[in-house]
C-alpha cells in the first residue's frame, strides 16, 4: 500500500496548490483563447480522467473559455454493439462460466438484456478483479468452460496476455477469452483526421501510457500539431496537465509532455509490450459509433488462436445498430456533451441505462449524471 | 419507466433499486403506521412502553474477514438499528440457515464471536432457530437477527426532526468494512491492515445522548455508505445537505485502496459507524463526548443541513469544487482500468 500512497498522497488534493494552479490556468487560458480566437477544447481520452474530473467537482472552477470533452477512452463505451451481443450469446451457452470485470454486467445487448438479467435467468456470470483469477477458476472447474471477457485498451491487454501465457503453460483447455482490445493511438488519429474536429489538446491516459510510453503519440504533435500531456488522475495532476497543454498552445509549440512521470517512464513498460507482442497481433477492430478501424485493435496471435472464445464457440458477429436516439457515438467523438442527449437523465440513467456511456462507471454520461455537473 | 421483472443483485445493494423494491413490493403488501417511516427500527407500544423492534439478515462471503466475521456483524447490525433510535437493547434473537457440510468448528467460532459482541453491547441472545439446507442451496451460513429495545420516555430521534443549520457528525473513519470484505473475498492482497469496523454503537450513542439534548436524529451508515444515508435523511426532512470533503474521516490505507479499485468511500459499507444530526449549539459538546468513546475517536463534523427548494446532498471537494452526491445506483463495482 506504500506505493499506492505515493500515487494518491493528500498533496495531490491540496487546496492552496489547486488554487494557484487554477489562477495560472485562468491567465493561460485567456492567452490561449486569444491565440486560437475562441474556445479551448481539451479532450480527456481516458474514462478514469472523466470520472476524476467529475468527482473533484473542478469543472465549475475552470475558466469559461475552457471546455473538457470526453474521448473514446472508456473500455465499455467503445465496445461495439456487435461485440456486446457476442458476450451475451456466450453467456447463454449452457455450461459456460463467464468471468468478467464488473463494468460489463449492465451493458445492454441489442435485445435489451444485459449480463445481470441473464444471471437472474441462470447464466453463470462471475465478477473477477483480474484475468489471472479467471485462469484459476478454469483450473478449479476443470469440467466447465471459462470465458474471460477481454475488453479495454493497452492497460488491460498486458494482464490478459499474462493470463493467457499462464493458461497455455498449464495446458488449460477449458479457458478462453474474447479479445476485443483497442489501441488508443489509432483512435486519436481518426479523431484528428476529421477536419471538423475542434480539439485543442489531448490529456493522454496515464495508465495506457505507463505501458506504451510516449513515442506512439508523437504523430499527434508532429503531424497534426496538437499538444499532448500524459496526465495522472489526482486533482492536481489534472490541473497541471491542463496547464501544460495551455502553455503549449500559447507558445505554439505542440509536443508530448509527461505530467505523470512518477508512473510513466518515457519508454513505457517494455516487458508488458513484449508480452502483448507474443500473445496479440494488431488487427482491425470494431468501435462503437466509429465502425471498423484499420489496425486499431489486438486479436490473438496464431500461437494463442486456440484461446479465442468467439471461434471456439463458433459465434458470428452481427452488425447490430446502436440504441435508437442514443448520442453515445457523438459523445465519444467529442462532438456532443452528455446533457445534449434528449434521453440524458430521463429515459437514460445509471439504473436504466440506454447507452454504454451511461452504463460504464467510467462513461461520460455516468460521470455527468452521478456527479450532477 | 418499467422496473426489472426479476430480482437483480442490485436490489440488495442498499441503493435506489433496494428502496424501490421496499416501496413497490413490501410496503405495498404490509403497509401500516409503524412500518411506513422506513427507519432503522420500528416503534411499537407495549403497555405504556415504547419499544424499538428491528430485524436484519446477514449474508457475507467470506464469513470471516479481518476485524470481524458474519456473527459479529449480525449482532452489531441489529444492536445498532435499535440504538440509533435511542433504544436500550433488551434482547436479540438469532436464526441460522446452514448449508450441509458447513464446518462445525467455524460455526463454533461464529457463535463465540456473537456471544462476545452481545456481551459488549450488554444484550442477551434469548431465542433462536436453525435450518439446514442441502449442499448448494445456501452459501455456508446465513444469519438472521432480530432485536427489541426500550426507548426512553420523551426521546424521539427521527430524520423528520432535523432542522436547517443542524450539523452532521460522523463517528469515525468510513469505508473500512466494505474494503476489508472485498479485499478478503477476492484475495486482492491490499496491504495497510484494513479491518472491518463492525462494532456495537449503543455505548457511543448513550454517551452522545447524555452529553446534550440537542441530538435530533442518528443513522447507522451501512450499505450504500454515507452518501445514501444523507440522501435518505434529506428526503425525510426536506432539507439539503452540504459536506466538506476534507473533514470526512477516511484512513490513508482505505483511501488508497478505494482509489485503486475505483470505489468512492462515501458509498462503501460500514458496520460500526453512524451519522448524528445535532443542533449547532450542541455540536461541540456531543463531538467531545463521542471522541472520548473508543468507537468515536475519529468523530468529526462533516457538514450541515440547509433549507433548499430542491433538496440535494452536495459535497464541497478538497480542491474547492463541488458536486452532487446521489443515492447509490446499482452495485458499486470495481472498474476495468
Interface residues (C-beta under 8 A of the other chain):
Chain A: X1 X2 X4 X5 X7 X8 X10 X13 X14 X15 X18 X19 X22 X47 X48 X51 X54 X55 X56 X57 X58 X59 X60 X61 X75 X76 X101 X102 X103 X105 X106 X116 X117 X119 X120 X121 X127 X128 X129 X133 X151 X152 X153 X155 X156 X207 X208 X233 X235 X236 X239 X347 X349 X350 X351 X352 X361 X362 X369 X370 X371 X372 X373
Chain B: X1 X4 X6 X7 X8 X9 X10 X16 X17 X186 X188 X190 X191 X192 X246 X252 X253 X255 X256 X257 X259 X260 X261 X262 X264 X312 X315 X316 X317 X318 X319 X320 X321 X322 X323 X324 X326 X329 X330 X331 X333 X334 X335 X336 X337
